[in-house]
Amino acid sequence: MKIYTRKGDDGTTGLWYGGRRPKSDRRIEAYGAIDEANSSLGVARSLCTEDADGEELAADLLELQRDLFIAGAELAAAPEASDRLEDGVSRVTEAMVGALEPAIDRYMDRVELPPKFVIPGGTALSAQLDLARAILRRAERRVSALADAGELASPHVLAHLNRAADLVYAMARFADIDDPVLFEGRGGEAK
């Protein structure tokens, strides 16, 4: 099977369930940003250590990556085909949004934020997570533009991206909790 079709050579791309859009279309930009965030999270997952904390982060990152594929599928579908999408498979659900909140709390309960802005780069893993968070925020802005234009079938994908960025921020702070520049030991006491 060849992966090239030559259909996009004219600057358009196909939507799931029909139609073509310019590659610069806001819908394509939105799910493209989600794809970038997902790839960035994959790099972060590859940096996780093999101890209990690293395995926990890796498992949570993989689950988040799976969710982002669902968000991307929802946005890649032609708007008129939204009734063909399946909850939790190709459409983000309210339950998926809600499931992120306990994970955010689980990480934040284990760290105390430093009393200053955090400059990314405490560890390779936290820096990669901060990059992924920034890309998620861009995806959120792109999806917000779709919502503003009335091109979003459901508000859940926007809420999910908002929580996902919060979760990745919490994970990044957890990942650099042992950074002597920010914290002293596991207790999370800021310097």
BELTA-V319723 format. One record per backbone hydrogen bond with DSSP energy under -1.0 kcal/mol. CO is the residue of the C=O (numbers start at 1). NH is the residue of the N-H. E is the energy in kcal/mol with one decimal. If there is no record, write none. Layout:
CO;NH;E, CO;NH;E
//
This chain:
6;9;-1.0, 8;11;-2.1, 11;23;-3.0, 13;21;-2.5, 15;18;-1.5, 16;78;-2.9, 19;15;-2.9, 21;13;-2.7, 22;25;-2.3, 25;29;-2.6, 26;30;-2.0, 27;31;-2.3, 28;32;-2.0, 29;33;-2.0, 30;34;-1.7, 31;35;-1.9, 32;36;-2.2, 33;37;-2.4, 34;38;-2.6, 35;39;-2.3, 36;40;-2.4, 37;41;-2.5, 38;42;-1.7, 39;43;-1.7, 40;44;-2.1, 41;45;-2.7, 42;46;-1.8, 44;47;-1.0, 45;48;-1.2, 51;55;-2.6, 52;56;-2.2, 53;57;-2.4, 54;58;-2.7, 55;59;-2.3, 56;60;-2.4, 57;61;-2.8, 58;62;-2.3, 59;63;-2.0, 60;64;-2.1, 61;65;-2.7, 62;66;-2.1, 63;67;-2.0, 64;68;-2.3, 65;69;-1.6, 66;70;-1.4, 67;71;-2.3, 68;72;-2.7, 69;73;-2.3, 70;74;-2.3, 71;75;-2.0, 72;76;-2.0, 76;16;-3.2, 78;81;-2.6, 79;82;-1.5, 81;84;-2.3, 82;85;-1.3, 86;89;-2.1, 86;90;-3.1, 86;91;-1.2, 91;88;-3.0, 93;97;-1.5, 94;98;-2.6, 95;99;-1.9, 97;100;-1.3, 100;104;-2.3, 101;105;-2.5, 102;106;-2.4, 103;107;-1.9, 104;108;-2.7, 105;109;-2.4, 107;110;-1.4, 108;111;-1.0, 123;127;-2.5, 124;128;-2.1, 125;129;-2.4, 126;130;-2.5, 127;131;-2.0, 128;132;-2.4, 129;133;-2.6, 130;134;-2.2, 131;135;-2.1, 132;136;-2.5, 133;137;-2.3, 134;138;-1.7, 135;139;-2.5, 136;140;-2.6, 137;141;-2.1, 138;142;-2.4, 139;143;-2.6, 140;144;-2.4, 141;145;-1.8, 142;146;-1.4, 143;147;-2.4, 144;148;-2.8, 145;149;-1.5, 146;151;-3.0, 147;150;-1.7, 155;159;-2.0, 156;160;-2.7, 157;161;-2.0, 158;162;-1.9, 159;163;-2.4, 160;164;-2.9, 161;165;-2.2, 162;166;-1.6, 163;167;-2.9, 164;168;-2.6, 165;169;-2.1, 166;170;-2.3, 167;171;-2.7, 168;172;-2.3, 169;173;-2.1, 170;174;-2.1, 171;175;-2.6, 172;176;-1.4, 174;177;-1.4, 176;179;-1.5, 179;182;-1.1, 179;183;-3.3, 182;191;-1.3, 185;188;-1.3, 189;184;-1.7
//
